[in-house]
Amino acid sequence: MPWPPGTRPARHDGRSLPLARVLEGGSWWAGRRLAAERRADGGPPLIIASDGTLF
């Protein structure tokens, strides 16, 4: 299968790109894409008015 124009396969070994990073990147990317499709601004699903204080 040829790669799309302007892309190429990454060259990493298991130590520099562990499975956890692959899964994290894929889930984050998919979440951002779904957010952009479902919400006009692509922002978070909950908007909370807060001053940033954590308890």
N, C-alpha and C positions, 0 to 999 in steps of 0.2 A: 504494500500500500504506500503510495507516494505521500510525502508530507505536504501540507498546504504551503503555498508560496510565502516566503519570509519566515518559515519556522524550520526547526530541525530538532532531532531528539537530543535530550540532555545527556551529558556524559558524567554520571556520578556513580560512586560506589556506595555500598550499603552503609558505610560509616559517615560519609558526608551528607547523605540524604536518607535518613532513616524513615521507615514506614510511617511513624507518627507524624512527621512533617508532611509527607505526601497526603495523608488523610486530612490533616488540619488544613492544608492549603486547598484541597479539593472541596472540603465542606464550607470553608469560608467563601471561596469563589462562587460556589453554587448558591449560598445564602445571599450574597450580594446581588447575584444575577436575578434570583427570585424576588428580592426586595425591589429591584429596579422595575421588574415587570408588574408587580402588584401594588406598589405605592408610587405616586407621582414623583415624590422627591427622593425615593430610594432610601429613606431614613429608617430608623428603628421602628418597630411596631408599636412601642409604648413611648409616649412623650411624657416625661416627668419634670415638673417644675421643681428644681432643687438648687441649693447653693453649693452642693458638692460635699456637704458634711457627711461623714460615715460614722456610724455608731458601732 
